[in-house]
Amino acid sequence: MEFNSLTFLIMAIVLLAAALASIAAWAPRKTWVRVSALVITLLIVPIGFLQVTEMLSRPKPANYEWLRRDVDKVTVLSASFHEKQAIYLWVRFDGDTKPRYYSLPWSNRLAEKLQESLEEAVHKNGNVVLRHFFSRQSLDDYGDLNVEIVPPPVPPQKPPYTSPPRVFNPREKAI
């Protein structure tokens, strides 16, 4: 079983529900009040699990990103523009293999800038990199994001051809 942040979040929900259940069970109240508090507390676990797993497929608003707010740059993998509603971005952080899904409020300037950058990156066979994507200044002033197009790495050159080394064979007459 792989332990990731989702597993720890669900474990935290279960532990908090267990703590609430134990408090409800030992509270000096009438039995029906304690039983109903226990049942309500036990309903937290499946409802919390369903809510957490449902949120996995939804885009996260970029201004809600707290844990990775100081990330220097992100690579844009894909963008979807829903005019007058939102801009949806698939991004990958440096050194991470899993993409993240974010939504930005609609901005004509940002949509045009991102679309032009993505088209130019496709034309140049490069990547679009956003610098300081989560900084408060860039989130307040959409459209002035630091967009950079990174060309693909140059493939290594082949070493010059050299003939294989000759091995001396004492049985041959030629050297």
ZIGI-V62978 format. One record per helix or strand of 2 or more residues. SS is the DSSP state (H for helix, E for strand). FROM is the first residue (numbers start at 1). LEN is the number of residues. If there is no record, write none. Layout:
ss/from/len
SS/FROM/LEN
SS/FROM/LEN
This chain:
ss/from/len
H/5/22
H/31/25
E/60/2
H/62/3
E/73/10
E/86/8
E/100/6
H/108/17
E/127/5
H/136/5
E/146/5
